Amino acid sequence: MHHFFRRVLAGVALISASVSAFGQPVAWQHTVDYTSFPKITRDPSGNIYLVTREAIFGGRQLRVQKINPLGTLIWSSVIERRFGDIDLQYNIREAIYAHDAVYVLYHERAGGGSGTFNFSYARRVNPADGTSVQSASSGSIELEGIAAYNQGLAYVGSIAGNARLFKSGTEGGSLANVTIPGFSRADDIVCQPDGTCFIAASRSNGTVSIIKVDPNDAFTSFDFDIATRTSEQMTRLVLDATANRVYGFGSGYFNGIQTDLDITVYAVNTDGTSPNAAGFGGSLIEEPGAINVVPGGGVVVSHFSDSSTPDSTVVRRLNSSVSQIWSSSIVDAIGGYRRSQAFDADGNLLILDTAPNGLSGLVRVTKKAVSTGTTLLTTLHQLTAPVTLDLLSDPAGNYYCTVNDSVSSHLFRLQPASMDFSSNTLPGGGLVTATITLATAALGDQTWTLASANPSAASVPANVTVANGTTTATFEITTAALAANANIGISARYQGFIMQKTLTLLTPTVNALSISPNVVIGGVNTAGLVTISGKAPAGGKTVNLASSNTAAATVPASVVVPAGATSFGFGITTFGVTANRGVVITATTGAISKTAFFAVNAPSLVSVGMNPSTVKGGLQTAMTVTLDGVAPTGGRSVVIFSGAPAIVFAPASVTVPAGAQFVTQNLNTAAVTSSTNVLIFGTRSGIYKTTTLMVTP
């Protein structure tokens, strides 16, 4: 039934080791150093439970780890530890998820775990925290199979050449020991929900049976003896609940030839009708591997031809009468172990093997159309001296496989392809380039179906094609400007594999604020320009504005960047100030703010003028004092000097009124005997301005 590989390992480390991968993508890898016999099972939420055997401090122990679909280790728990006889080690037989728990079935055996039997155990592991309790144990019975039904668990095994059936509750406890008369061993068991169980049993005379045991432990034996096969042994059972049919899988020698071991497949309805059996193989050793039910349509089996040239894994699709529908060989391969087959979301067949001949160290997953056997996809992943054990597939078509290299156990989540975006987070309204990358070159054109969870926000083409012999294809995602942030799933699907990646579209936020000119005299208006991070959505994007000094400058409370635009200008009103002032304008959208600084300066004297500039002595003229901005509250005074105060009578100062830029003041003159030029001075804050008035006789 089982195929195991002896590992006598020493060490204490439990760390993540680097294993290179040929071909991408490997979504993630989890490594447990100095361990062997990795087994996996999966719960309905997609968490993977990895069971490994590790040798540590001269003792042997079993470890269970819970890893979520993203590859994060949730907990790690030692469920069994043995110190003492170093030759006795654990041999992991089964790991299943049932009754909201993980059940691990294992032996303690001599010969490093592969020799003489010593003890059988089953443990129930709590998926919440990894705590465990002993569910079943026996020092004499070699428990080989475990199955769950509504009320509990069933185990099969053998003792002293007699097959046995045992049942227990979900929490374990004493085993109800039922002898299966006339059979030397029982290697596997499947159960219906009501507790009706079917057992793969073998007799010492080389014939086999599928035994039905009803909930009251009444036995019915369905016997098989293929005329051309001797020393038959049935090691695996699968139940097709859709068709109420049970299939057995095993091997036997063709006409007694020890070098011609062929696989055998058996079938019977759950009511005992329509029994069928058939043998398959060539003239070489055919080592049985995996069997999987095609619901309502027979089974798929794989077996390894370990004497062929080159080595190959043979895959066969059989109908419900176990007649062959198709056969396909995967050359340069070893593999086909107990659970190295799975189905993807579209029902395509996945086969895990390794490829040693000329491709040493490659783990390979081959996808085949279950109806025809046509190869749809092959992915390769490089490891060091890998031994493949288990393969699972999730509803999205990812592959989870366990691998043993020379020193460690590895759990991989493998993908036929990956999808990447040129940007994962961006404001709506632009284009995003998406790239699909295959693990290995396409075998023929691959047309991937594309979809968006929100096409109005992010639209994609209907499909994209990865051309034959290439590994990548790109497509554009057209995004729309949004009024609120949104996470949008973009998916690509091809033959049962579904990639989904989240694109985060952001509503635009204020990105920049500028003011030009950024130095003005109070009373001289200036302008601001607000820029947002993307195109404004329908209805526009409101940006709130504020001034740090409303006595010097004011702005609108808000502006609206029009739909489709990325910027909008606004006016800034300034006022006269008594001294130079700095003003900070703030633009805000949500939690994002941008600021810009500008200066509002106090007005300076720019001119002193006369009108008329020539006047007859004794008459008046008008003096105008002008500022470069408006005067602040209280006005702006300017000191005045007359160069000939006896001729031109100037006031000591004049004041430009608040809000005005100039003031006019009449000046009286005195009579003169000759024309005289009189210099008039105006000064404010260190600035001097002059003008000349000619006074004539």
Secondary structure, 3 states (H helix, E strand, C coil): CCCCCCCCCCCCCCCCCCCCCCCCCEEEEEEEECEEEEEEEECCCCCEEEEEEEEECCEEEEEEEEECCCCCEEEEEEEEEECCCCCCEEEEEEEEEECCEEEEEEEEECHHHCCCEEEEEEEEECCCCCCEEEEEEECCCEEEEEEEECCEEEEEEEECCEEEEEEEECCEEEEEEEEECCCCEEEEEEECCCCCEEEEEECCCCCEEEEEECCCCCEEEEEECCCCEEEEEEEEEEEECCCCEEEEEEEEEECCCCCCEEEEEEEEECCCCCCEEEEECCCCCEEEEEEEECCCCCEEEEEEECCCCCCEEEEEEECCCCCEEEEEEEECCEECCCECEEECCCCCEEEEEEECCCCCCEEEEEEECCCCCCEEEEEEEECCCCEEEEEEECCCCCEEEEEECCCEEEEEEECCEEEEECCCEEECCCEEEEEEEECCCCCCCEEEEEEECCCCCEECCCEEEECCCCCEEEEEEEECCCCCCEEEEEEEEECCEEEEEEEEEECCCEEEEEEECCEEECCCCEEEEEEECCCCCCCCEEEEEEECCCCCEECCCEEEECCCCCEEEEEEEECCCCCCEEEEEEEEECCEEEEEEEEEECCCEEEEEEECCEEECCCEEEEEEEECCCECCCCEEEEEEECCCCCEECCCEEEECECCCEEEEEEEECCCCCCEEEEEEEEECCEEEEEEEEEEC
